[in-house]
Amino acid sequence: MTLPHKPAPYRHFHRIAWLAVALAFGVIVFGAFVRLSNAGLSCPDWPTCYGRAAWPSAAHEIVDHAATAIRPVEVHKAWREQFHRMIAGTLGVLVLLLALLASRKRAYGAAQIVTAAVLVAIGIPMYMHGEHVAASLLAIAGEAILLVAALRWSNMDLARVAAFTLAVIIFQALLGMWTVTWLLKPIVVMAHLLGGLLTFSLLLWMAWRSTNLPIRLAEAVTVRRLVIAGIVVLGVQIALGGWTSANYAALACGNDFPTCVGRWWPPHDFREGFVLWRGIGVDYEGGILDGESRIAIQLAHRMMAVVVFVYLLWLAARLVRTPGMRGWATLLGLLVLAQVALGIANVKLSLPLTIAVMHNAGAVLLLFVLVSLLARLRSPEP
């Protein structure tokens, strides 16, 4: 008798996981909207917004708050940043719930998850009252508990990946805090984007595994390796895209495409353009790099885009010839073509907000296809 390979930490686990996937997609896309509409510093304090749990509705409401010395209030932008924090916090609650459900049959499993969450929660008001060192130590302790649990547990009931996802989203919250307090430091902004996509990928993997809809292929091992390579090249390109956006280099070549400022290989400075760590205390909004450094970043993003375009189209063509994979192959190919078209439109149309946000969403959808295949592809049962 063949036993079903189905982790079942809780009968509604897969429904909660799919809800978290949908919310994670919304958090990432709305976060792109916040960043691209230059609202990333519209709430200069964290986790409140000018001392409010929500956001100020008028500038005169917060004239005496210390945060006004950092940045004048822009009411039309502040709601975007704080609403983004709220939906990200809601996602954090869902991830905590998934971790509790997945670990509840482990010895002291739920206790470890709750302890880690409580330590991090205690650190938030301490941080708000200026006790930054103590708050950081509590966050580190909470993360350590989760990572040790993830290493010790197996993944037969998704306990390992659920605990690791909770650790990732806690660190993601810290990156969100540093994004504000370190004034849009590019390395933090890029890491925050990658952290969001990692969270999305882990949740998606859990959702498919708990739903248990495997795709059985005789060559599953080979195809999985090809998909992993696709995830790697796509991840590098997303990181370059995040670096381009964080350094305000999207229009470094003007409106020229495929050339850049009228030349195929204009003057550039890769060394300066890819200095990852610069000083703290500098306001990076609007970017601080010179033209040649930004051109280097844009050129790197374009060159890697060619690699991703060729590889993923080849992978789509490869999957078309695989029985039962034509639908996934068609979706992958169409998304690749749409993503390239959106990238070109961003340049030619001077980065319109709607198209720029769609370009970010396109990257998430490409990741959705590849991670879905990775989670579902399995060899035939004996």
Buried (B, 14 or more C-beta within 10 A) or exposed (E): EEEEEEBEBBEEBBEBBBBBBEBBBBBBBBBBBBBBBBBBBBBBBBBBBBBBEEBBEEBEBBEEBEBBEBBEBBBEBBBBBBBBBBBBBBBBEBBBBBBBBBBBEBEEBBEBBBBBBEBBEBBBEBBBEEBEEBBBBBBBBBBEBBBBBBEEBEBEBBBBBBBBBBBBBBBBBBBBBBBBBBBBBBBBBBBBBBBBBBBBBBBBBBBBBBBEEBBEBEEBEEBBEBBEEBBEBBBBBBBBBBBBBBBBBBBBBBEBBEEBBEEEEBEBBEEBBBEEEEEEEEEBEEBEBEBBBBBBBBBBBBEBBEEBBEBBBEBBEBBBEBEEBEEBBEBBBEBBBBBBEBBBBBBEEEBEEEBBBBBBBBBBBBBBBBBBBBBBBBEEEE
